[in-house]
């Protein structure tokens, strides 16, 4: 299928794509096609190939050239007006989801720009299960508290084998309302009803110095999906609700004057961007010597100047660099062979995080305000949220709920996350624990 060029960038009429078959391909092969040697003109052609391969009727390859505006993304509009947007934040890898998440958590990928292709014996198919030393090992070594908030299984358990099982004190839900139906009874038995979610911890001022929040990647209540990760076919309105939930909890809590909230995507999702990815310093330059396509990134803090844009080159290794620079700077220094061996014997086996982290820029330079600013008025955001919930309630009251075969389709990411959760439970992770 040949796509006429150029394909214009247009405002998207819907805040979600029709179904998982329309999920754009962001594999390494597809991303290379999209970048097209730096010309950045292969997005529609790549999407046309994807839709054709899935037999999608009435395909619209130009959809990946679309954009949303302030009316579609009111929370992002508010944050950009009052805080800082990074316009040179590149994903770490021109490729798939998990290699990019690995750079954000472990400072390097696993030898491939695509998701794990090594099948586990009991399943016979690849799962997002890795054995990469993560940055939280260094926080443990420096006795810095941290917590991983999630809606299902924390992605850290998929990345770092040291935290695959147990360590329950480090994991919690984002909010208590996420209770998968098939484990409702087990969750009620296993979880103390007073156990804190992110919302409770933020309200009480009990957040650890480092908190990580995973979105809801999937929802098994297929009549009314609430996945909020912005990964197609998720509705970006649900993603706005998630960001509002987190932002409001921080801005109205007692820790606001000590907060830096980073909102960032793991990869570009196959959607268009016009900026060619530059070369990247890396310990494996033959595979990872170039950054990926730019992704949205917002730095929210009472210490950043309002309505500013950071033009510094960042990537996901900057997350680790920022955390370790602030809380465990000694962990960034390379060690002698003997020193590295001794450090390896310590609790959690910390490792030097590699060239990408060592050379990454951190976010501290953006904290330029002489004093913490009070949180801005959020009344318009609250009104948007009330109107959205009212519209959802009206829709549920007036439209019949129907289950169709196509509603049970999942994206590759969702299938992988479901399989990883089952695998971890097979290994001994109790149902109902994040």
N, C-alpha and C positions, 0 to 999 in steps of 0.2 A: 504494500500500500504506500503510495507516494503522497506526501503532504506538501501542498503549495506553500511557498515561502514569500514574504514573511508572515508568520502567524501573529496577530496583534495581541497585546496584553489587554484584557478586559475585566471589568468588575464581575465577580462571580455572583450569580443570582441566588444560589442556595448556599447555606452554611455547612453543607455536608455533601459528599458524593453519593451516587445512587446505591451502591452496594460494594462489597469487597472485591468484586471483579474489576472495579474501576480504580483500585489501589495502584498508583503509579509505581513502576519498577525503579528501585534505587540500588540495585546490585552494582557491583563494580563494572560489569560489562555495560549495563544501561547508563551508568553515570559517565563512563568514558564517552559513550555515544552522545550524551547530552552536552558535555563539555566541548567535544569535537575539536580537540587540539587547541583549546583556548578561545575558540570563536563563540562559544556559549549559544549555539543556534540549533542544537539537536534535541531539545526537550519535546517538542510536538512530534517529531519523527519517532523518537523513542517510545512515546506514549502510544502512538498509532500502532507500532509493532506489538506493544503489550496488549492493547485492546483486541487486535486481530487474533493474537495467539490464544486469547481466552474466549473468542467467539462472542464478543459483546455486540448486540444489535444496536444500530444507530449510534456508532461511536462518535465522540467529540474530542479528538486529539488536542484541540486548542485549550481544553480545560486547564492543562498544566501551566498555561501562560496567564491564568487568571489571578486576581488578587482580591483581598478584602479591604474594606475601608473602616473609618472610625466608628461608623454606625454598627458594623458587624462585630467589631472588636473594641467595645467601649472601655474595657479594663486596660488593655494595652494602650489605648489612646490617653487615658488618664495617667498611666505610669510614664509614658514618654513626655508628657507635659510637665510632670512634677519631678522626674528623676532623670536617668541617663540611659540612652540607647547606644549599643555598640554596633557601629556600622561596618566593622571589619572583623567580626567574629566568624571565623571559618570552622566548619566541622573538621575534625582531625583527619578524616579519611574520605577520599572520593569513592564512597561505597556504602555498604549496608549499615543496618542499625547497630548490631552488636560490636563490630570493630570500633565504631565511634563511642559506644558506651564504655568499652574497655579502656580507651584512652582517657575518658573522664574519671574512671575509677582506679585504673592500674597504670596509666601513663604509657601504655603500649598495647598493640593488638596481639593477635595470636597467629601471626604469619600469613594472614589472608585479609583482603579487603571485603570479603563476604562473610556471612554468618557461618557458624560452625558447620563444617561439612563432614565431621568425623562421627559416625553413628555409634551410639551406646549399645552394647550387646543385647540388653533386655528389650530394647525397642527396635533395633535394626534401622533406625533413622536418626539423622542429626538432631541434637538438642542444643540450646544455648547454655551449655554447661562447660565451664572453663576452670583452669587452675592457675590464676594470675594473682600474684601478691598485690593487694590493694593498698591505697593510701591510709586506710584506717588502721593497718598494722602499726604504722608510725605513730598514730595518735595513741594507740595502746602503749607503745614503748615509751612515749613521753607523758603517759598518765593524763591524757586529755580525754574528757568524756565526749561521746558522740552517740547519736541515735539515728536509725534508719526508719523512716515512716513510709508506709505503703498501704495499698488496698488489698493486696494478695501476698504472694511470696516476694520478699525483698530482692531486688535484682542483685544486690551484693552477694547473696547466697549462690547465685548462678556464676558469679565471677571468681570469687575467692574461696577455695576449698576449706580454708581455715575456719570460715564462718558459715559453712554449708549447713551444719546441724548445730543445735544448741544456741548459746549466746543470746537467749531470749530477752535478756535485759537491754539489749541494744536495738531491738526491733519492736515497732508498735504500728498501729493503724493511723492513717491520716485522720479519719473520723470514724466513729463507732457505727455509723449507719451502713457501712459496707459489710454485709454478712451474707456470703454465698449460701444459697438455699440448701445445697446438698450437705453442708457442714454446719448448719445452724445449731443443731442440738449439741454437737461436739464443741462448738465455739462457746456456747453458754456454759458448758461444763468446765472448759479449760481456762477461760478468761475470767479473771476477777472482775466483777461488775464495776469496781472502782478503778480498774486499770486505765491509765492515761493514754489518750490519743494525742496527736499533734495539737488539736484544738485545746484540750485541757492543759497540756504542758505550756502552750503559749499563753493561755489566759492566766495561769498560776505563776508564770515566770520561772517555770521549771525546765525550760529548754536547755539541752546540753550546748556547749560552745559550738559544736558542729552538728547540724541537722541536715539530712538528705531526704527529699520527698520524691517518691515515685508516683506517677499518675495511675489511674485505674485503666489498665490496658485492655480489659475485656469485662463483659458483664453477661452472666449466664441467664439472666432474666431477659429473654430475647424479645419479649413483647414490648419492652421499654428500655432500650439499652442506655446505660449511663456511663459508658467508657468516656474518659475525659482527657485522653492523651494527645488529641489533635491528629492522631494517625488515621488516615482515611480507612473506613468511612465514618469515624467519629465526628460528631457535630462540633465545630469550633466554639459554638456557644457554651457547650459543656466544659470545654477547656477554659473559657473565660470564667466560668463559675469556680473552677478549681483555683485559678490564680486569685480570684477575689476572696475565696475562702482563706487562703494562706495569708494574703496581704492584709486582710482585715484583722485576722487573728494577731498578726504581728503589730500592726499600726495601732490597735486598740489595747494592746497588752503592756505590761510593765517593762518589757525589754526593748521597746522601740528605739530608744536612744543608743542602743548597742547592737543594732541589727544591720546586716547586709544581706539582702535577699537577691539571689541571682535566678532569673527565669531564662532558661535556654533550651533549645531543641537539640536532640542528639544528631540528626542529619536532615538533609533538605527534603527528603521524601519523594524525590523525583520532580519537584516543582521548579519552575524557572527562576534563575538568577542571572544577572548579566555580568558579574565580576569574575574573571578567571581566577582560579585558585593558584596562589604562589607556591614556590618551592618551600619545603619544610625541613628543618634540621631533624635528623632521626638516626637512631642506631641501626636501622635497616633501610637505608635510603633507596635501595633498588625496588622495594615494595611500597614504602611509606614516605618517600621523599617529596610528596606534594600534599598540601592541605586539601580538604574537601570543599564543597560549595558552601557559601555563606549560609548561616542560620540566624533566626531572630535571637537576640540576647538583650535583656534588660537588667540594669543594676539599680536596685531599689534600696535606698538608705537615707536616713536623715542627714548623712554626712556628704552626700553627693550634691552638686549644684543642680538646680532644677532646669528642665528643658535643654539638656546638653547632649551632645553626641561625642562618643569616644572614637577616635580614628586609629587607635592602637590596634595592631594585629594580635588578636587573641585566638586561641583554639581551646579544646576541652582540657588540655594539659594545664591551662591557666587556672582551672578550678582547683586542681591539686596544688599548684604553685601558690595560689592565694592562701589556701588552708594551712599548708605547712609553713609558709613564710610567717603567718600570724601566730600559729600555735606550736609549731615544732621546727623552728628554723635549722636546728642542728641536723635534722633528718635529711636535709637537702644536700649535704656535703658528701662528695665521694669519699670512700674510705680506702685504706691500704688493704691488701689481701688479707692480712691477719685481722685487721679491724673489721673487715666485712664478715669474716668467718665468725668472730666473736659476736658480732651484732646478729648474725643469722641464728645463733643459739639462744637469743633472748626470746621472751614470750611473743608469739605471733610471727617470728621470723621476718622482721622487716628487711627490705631490700632497697638499694639505691634505685630511684624511680626512672632513671634513664635520661638520655639527652633531650628528649622533647620537653619533659618537665623542667630539667635544669635550665633550658634556654627560654622557656615560656615567660611571658609577661604576666605579672599578677595585677589584681584589681585595686591594690592599695593606693595607687596614684590617682584614682578617681575620687577619693575621699578628701575633698578640698575645702569643705565648709569649716569655718572657724568654730562653729558650735552646732549641735544637733538641732535640726529643724523639727517643729511639731508636724505631725501627720496632717496632710491636706484634707479638706472637707470631702467626704465620700458620699454625701447625700445623693448626687446623681447616679452613682453606681448602685446604691441601695434601691433606688426607684427602678433602675433597669432590671435588677434582679427580681424585684417584686412583680414587675410586668411580665418577665419571662416565665416565672413560676405560675402566674395566673393563666397565661396562654397555654402552658403545658397541662394544667389542670382542666382547662376548657376542652382541650383536644382529647384528653383521656375520657372526659365525661360524654363527649358527643360522637367520638369515632369508635367503632367496634374494634376490639383487640383480636387479631387473627394471627395464627402461626402458619407460616408457609415454609416450604423447603428452603427457599432462598434466604429466609431470615436466619437459617442455621449455618450459613456460610461464615467462615472466619478468615481473616487475613493470615498471611504466613506468620506475622508477628504474634497474633493472638493464639494460633495453634501451637507455636513454639512455647509461649508462656504457659499455656495449659499443660503441655507435655512436661515442661520443666517442673511444674508444681507436682504433677503425679510422680515424677521420678524422685523428687526430694522426699515425698511422703513414703515412697517405696523404700528409700534409704533410712527412714526413721523419723523424718520431720512430722510432728503431730498435726493433724488437720485442725484448722482454726487458729493457727499461729502464723503471724506475718513473717 
